[in-house]
Amino acid sequence: MDVNKLVHLKKDYLLERVDGEITVYHPTLTTAVYLNETGALIWELCDGSRTVSEIIDILSELYPESRNQIAGDVKEIIAQLIEQNIGELK
C-alpha cells in the first residue's frame, strides 16, 4: 500500500453507532462493514485530505503507547475499505 496516497471514501456511505457496534453502510446498497472503535476513528480521518501516512502519524501522536501497532492497523482497515469498494487511494 502506498502510504503517500490520499484516502477517499465513496459518497453516501454512513457510519452508525448502535448498542456499542459500529457499522459503515450505504443506505441503498447492500454493502456494510463492521468496525471497532479504532476502525471508526480511522474512518473519520479518511476525509480525502489526508494520506495513509498522515493518518498513521495522527493516531501515533494520540496513542504513543500503541505506536508500533498503529501503522499495521491503519493499513489493514484501509485495505478492508478498499476491498469492500467503500474507499480508494488516489
Backbone as a chain_set.jsonl record, in Angstrom:
{"seq": "MDVNKLVHLKKDYLLERVDGEITVYHPTLTTAVYLNETGALIWELCDGSRTVSEIIDILSELYPESRNQIAGDVKEIIAQLIEQNIGELK", "coords": {"N": [[0.847, -1.178, 0.0], [0.579, 2.156, -0.901], [1.588, 4.561, 1.133], [1.644, 7.256, 0.761], [-0.484, 8.153, -0.633], [-3.683, 9.77, -0.96], [-6.573, 9.056, 0.99], [-9.708, 8.283, -0.059], [-13.145, 8.171, 0.552], [-16.027, 6.525, -0.704], [-18.936, 8.244, -1.859], [-21.907, 8.84, 0.047], [-21.789, 6.795, 1.935], [-22.344, 5.832, 5.277], [-21.583, 6.148, 8.769], [-22.594, 4.468, 11.572], [-23.404, 4.226, 14.982], [-24.591, 1.85, 17.117], [-25.803, 0.469, 20.006], [-23.176, -0.106, 20.963], [-21.995, -1.211, 18.744], [-20.397, -0.607, 15.633], [-21.183, 0.377, 12.457], [-20.55, 0.673, 9.019], [-22.277, 1.709, 6.268], [-24.186, 1.709, 3.194], [-27.016, 3.527, 2.323], [-28.735, 2.642, 0.24], [-27.54, 0.527, -1.044], [-26.376, -2.879, -0.646], [-24.144, -3.001, 0.929], [-22.133, -3.346, 3.747], [-19.98, -2.769, 6.529], [-18.484, -3.809, 9.489], [-17.004, -2.129, 12.182], [-14.44, -1.672, 14.685], [-13.721, 0.494, 17.52], [-11.256, 1.687, 16.879], [-11.218, 1.356, 14.112], [-13.411, 2.972, 13.446], [-12.436, 5.503, 14.143], [-10.336, 5.725, 12.316], [-11.865, 5.686, 9.965], [-13.174, 8.165, 10.222], [-11.018, 9.856, 9.867], [-10.394, 9.492, 7.24], [-10.899, 11.532, 5.11], [-10.385, 12.383, 2.579], [-8.501, 14.344, 2.434], [-6.239, 13.592, 3.677], [-3.277, 11.619, 3.691], [-2.449, 8.097, 3.832], [-0.162, 7.86, 5.394], [-0.264, 10.263, 6.878], [-2.543, 9.8, 8.43], [-1.656, 7.659, 9.957], [0.366, 9.008, 11.381], [-1.136, 10.905, 12.871], [-2.688, 9.242, 14.534], [-0.631, 7.949, 15.87], [0.42, 10.014, 17.382], [-1.75, 10.534, 19.049], [-1.998, 8.126, 20.421], [0.576, 7.19, 21.713], [1.603, 4.988, 23.095], [0.827, 2.834, 21.605], [2.119, 2.998, 19.255], [3.743, 1.216, 17.687], [1.945, -0.644, 16.692], [0.019, 0.742, 15.322], [0.459, 1.537, 12.569], [0.174, -0.872, 11.117], [-2.488, -1.517, 11.771], [-3.918, 0.67, 10.677], [-3.33, 0.4, 7.92], [-4.477, -2.118, 7.474], [-7.236, -1.695, 7.983], [-7.854, 0.298, 6.097], [-7.27, -1.137, 3.785], [-9.305, -3.037, 3.974], [-11.559, -1.396, 3.606], [-11.096, -0.597, 0.974], [-11.162, -3.065, -0.327], [-13.84, -3.712, 0.047], [-14.933, -1.936, -1.645], [-15.529, 0.593, -0.718], [-13.757, 2.554, -0.162], [-10.915, 4.299, -1.618], [-7.583, 4.746, -2.889], [-5.866, 7.616, -3.906]], "CA": [[0.0, 0.0, 0.0], [1.335, 3.402, -0.99], [1.156, 5.386, 2.26], [1.676, 8.661, 0.369], [-1.7, 8.466, -1.38], [-4.839, 10.232, -0.2], [-7.633, 8.073, 1.166], [-11.027, 8.819, -0.387], [-14.268, 7.275, 0.784], [-17.092, 6.701, -1.68], [-20.026, 9.084, -1.369], [-23.165, 8.312, 0.586], [-21.628, 5.793, 2.994], [-22.588, 6.403, 6.596], [-21.097, 5.424, 9.928], [-23.621, 4.492, 12.604], [-23.085, 3.536, 16.234], [-25.808, 1.361, 17.77], [-25.567, -0.523, 21.06], [-21.776, -0.476, 21.059], [-21.495, -1.711, 17.468], [-20.189, 0.44, 14.644], [-21.423, -0.145, 11.123], [-20.465, 1.562, 7.873], [-23.198, 1.14, 5.294], [-24.762, 2.574, 2.171], [-28.454, 3.433, 2.553], [-29.49, 1.965, -0.82], [-26.823, -0.67, -1.49], [-26.318, -3.922, 0.379], [-22.782, -3.032, 1.436], [-21.964, -2.942, 5.147], [-18.748, -3.21, 7.166], [-18.494, -3.583, 10.928], [-15.722, -1.614, 12.642], [-14.251, -1.436, 16.113], [-13.502, 1.916, 17.791], [-10.095, 2.13, 16.105], [-11.671, 1.447, 12.728], [-14.279, 4.141, 13.319], [-11.575, 6.678, 14.171], [-9.656, 5.757, 11.01], [-12.902, 6.081, 9.013], [-13.394, 9.601, 10.354], [-9.83, 10.551, 9.362], [-10.329, 9.276, 5.787], [-11.774, 12.568, 4.572], [-9.927, 12.768, 1.247], [-7.449, 15.355, 2.504], [-5.098, 13.009, 4.389], [-2.68, 10.398, 3.159], [-2.347, 6.992, 4.785], [0.93, 8.215, 6.3], [-0.738, 11.3, 7.8], [-3.467, 9.154, 9.363], [-0.791, 6.922, 10.885], [1.03, 9.991, 12.244], [-2.128, 11.476, 13.789], [-3.021, 8.234, 15.544], [0.575, 7.693, 16.667], [0.519, 11.098, 18.355], [-2.837, 10.369, 20.021], [-1.795, 6.886, 21.183], [2.005, 6.868, 21.594], [1.887, 3.665, 23.654], [0.476, 1.83, 20.591], [2.764, 3.442, 18.02], [4.249, 0.099, 16.878], [0.835, -1.403, 16.125], [-0.901, 1.618, 14.597], [0.656, 1.505, 11.116], [-0.444, -2.096, 10.6], [-3.942, -1.418, 11.919], [-4.429, 1.633, 9.697], [-3.25, -0.216, 6.589], [-5.435, -3.223, 7.414], [-8.603, -1.171, 7.894], [-7.996, 0.955, 4.793], [-7.341, -2.224, 2.797], [-10.648, -3.612, 4.075], [-12.485, -0.458, 2.969], [-10.842, -0.668, -0.471], [-11.653, -4.374, -0.759], [-15.31, -3.655, 0.048], [-15.274, -0.887, -2.616], [-16.031, 1.753, 0.02], [-12.71, 3.572, -0.217], [-9.888, 4.155, -2.65], [-6.386, 5.569, -2.744], [-5.624, 8.437, -5.1]], "C": [[0.889, 1.236, 0.0], [0.809, 4.362, 0.077], [1.166, 6.876, 1.941], [0.454, 9.074, -0.441], [-2.803, 8.911, -0.433], [-5.884, 9.125, -0.133], [-8.97, 8.772, 0.929], [-12.074, 7.76, -0.093], [-15.34, 7.573, -0.257], [-18.229, 7.492, -1.043], [-21.185, 8.248, -0.846], [-23.014, 7.195, 1.596], [-21.727, 6.495, 4.344], [-21.983, 5.527, 7.669], [-22.155, 5.578, 11.016], [-23.188, 3.668, 13.802], [-24.399, 3.15, 16.901], [-25.426, 0.278, 18.764], [-24.128, -1.021, 21.099], [-21.185, -1.063, 19.788], [-21.406, -0.559, 16.48], [-20.301, -0.188, 13.266], [-21.25, 0.967, 10.104], [-21.339, 0.924, 6.803], [-23.622, 2.191, 4.28], [-26.268, 2.423, 2.27], [-29.238, 2.704, 1.466], [-28.803, 0.716, -1.373], [-26.801, -1.684, -0.361], [-24.921, -4.071, 0.96], [-22.746, -2.545, 2.883], [-20.669, -3.531, 5.675], [-18.86, -2.87, 8.645], [-17.093, -3.188, 11.371], [-15.668, -1.588, 14.162], [-13.993, 0.063, 16.3], [-12.323, 2.472, 16.991], [-10.473, 2.313, 14.644], [-12.54, 2.663, 12.49], [-13.464, 5.433, 13.31], [-10.832, 6.829, 12.844], [-10.635, 6.208, 9.937], [-13.079, 7.607, 9.035], [-12.207, 10.415, 9.828], [-9.675, 10.415, 7.844], [-11.269, 10.261, 5.093], [-11.347, 13.061, 3.189], [-8.827, 13.811, 1.253], [-6.188, 14.835, 3.186], [-4.592, 11.762, 3.667], [-2.716, 9.31, 4.231], [-1.289, 7.329, 5.833], [0.501, 9.271, 7.319], [-1.702, 10.73, 8.835], [-2.682, 8.368, 10.407], [-0.133, 7.881, 11.864], [0.068, 10.571, 13.277], [-2.431, 10.489, 14.91], [-1.824, 7.902, 16.431], [0.783, 8.775, 17.714], [-0.542, 10.959, 19.443], [-2.61, 9.182, 20.954], [-0.337, 6.441, 21.098], [2.362, 5.484, 22.138], [1.606, 2.545, 22.646], [1.145, 2.117, 19.245], [3.198, 2.287, 17.108], [3.142, -0.669, 16.172], [-0.027, -0.568, 15.179], [-0.748, 1.525, 13.083], [-0.01, 0.28, 10.505], [-1.953, -2.047, 10.663], [-4.547, -0.484, 10.88], [-4.43, 1.012, 8.302], [-4.281, -1.325, 6.433], [-6.864, -2.706, 7.234], [-8.826, -0.471, 6.562], [-8.065, -0.089, 3.686], [-8.718, -2.874, 2.798], [-11.673, -2.694, 3.397], [-12.326, -0.476, 1.448], [-11.4, -1.969, -1.025], [-13.177, -4.403, -0.859], [-15.844, -2.592, -0.917], [-15.944, 0.322, -1.95], [-15.027, 2.896, -0.035], [-11.752, 3.3, -1.347], [-8.726, 5.08, -2.334], [-6.181, 6.339, -4.039], [-4.323, 9.202, -4.948]], "O": [[1.824, 1.349, 0.792], [-0.285, 4.91, -0.06], [0.738, 7.682, 2.767], [0.363, 10.217, -0.888], [-2.86, 8.499, 0.726], [-6.055, 8.356, -1.079], [-9.318, 9.726, 1.625], [-11.908, 6.593, -0.447], [-15.539, 8.724, -0.646], [-18.453, 7.415, 0.165], [-21.396, 7.106, -1.255], [-24.022, 6.681, 2.082], [-21.247, 7.615, 4.514], [-21.878, 4.311, 7.506], [-22.561, 6.694, 11.339], [-22.673, 2.559, 13.659], [-25.221, 4.011, 17.214], [-24.797, -0.716, 18.4], [-23.886, -2.218, 21.249], [-19.996, -1.382, 19.752], [-22.235, 0.351, 16.492], [-19.608, -1.154, 12.947], [-21.744, 2.077, 10.299], [-21.172, -0.248, 6.469], [-23.44, 3.392, 4.483], [-26.765, 1.297, 2.3], [-30.32, 2.188, 1.747], [-29.425, -0.065, -2.093], [-27.174, -1.363, 0.767], [-24.555, -5.148, 1.432], [-23.262, -1.474, 3.203], [-20.297, -4.65, 5.321], [-19.281, -1.771, 9.007], [-16.111, -3.825, 10.99], [-16.692, -1.495, 14.837], [-14.044, 0.82, 15.33], [-12.383, 3.593, 16.487], [-10.096, 3.301, 14.015], [-12.428, 3.316, 11.453], [-13.769, 6.354, 12.553], [-10.714, 7.935, 12.315], [-10.283, 7.025, 9.086], [-13.125, 8.25, 7.986], [-12.387, 11.551, 9.39], [-8.901, 11.153, 7.235], [-12.305, 9.869, 4.556], [-11.888, 14.046, 2.685], [-8.274, 14.137, 0.202], [-5.185, 15.544, 3.27], [-5.361, 10.973, 3.118], [-2.985, 9.588, 5.399], [-1.501, 7.107, 7.025], [0.861, 9.182, 8.493], [-1.676, 11.139, 9.996], [-3.002, 8.406, 11.595], [-0.078, 7.596, 13.06], [0.432, 10.712, 14.445], [-2.431, 10.851, 16.087], [-1.99, 7.607, 17.614], [1.265, 8.494, 18.812], [-0.277, 11.228, 20.614], [-2.98, 9.223, 22.128], [-0.041, 5.421, 20.475], [3.33, 4.875, 21.682], [2.095, 1.428, 22.815], [0.772, 1.541, 18.223], [3.038, 2.37, 15.89], [3.394, -1.29, 15.139], [-0.726, -1.119, 14.329], [-1.753, 1.441, 12.378], [-0.687, 0.388, 9.483], [-2.633, -2.477, 9.732], [-5.568, -0.804, 10.271], [-5.428, 1.095, 7.585], [-4.893, -1.457, 5.373], [-7.614, -3.233, 6.412], [-9.885, -0.631, 5.955], [-8.843, 0.063, 2.744], [-9.24, -3.225, 1.74], [-12.559, -3.175, 2.69], [-13.313, -0.381, 0.719], [-12.041, -1.974, -2.077], [-13.734, -5.046, -1.749], [-17.052, -2.371, -0.999], [-16.803, 0.98, -2.538], [-15.402, 4.066, 0.037], [-11.763, 2.231, -1.957], [-8.87, 6.064, -1.609], [-6.305, 5.785, -5.131], [-3.939, 9.952, -5.846]]}, "num_chains": 1, "name": "protein.A"}
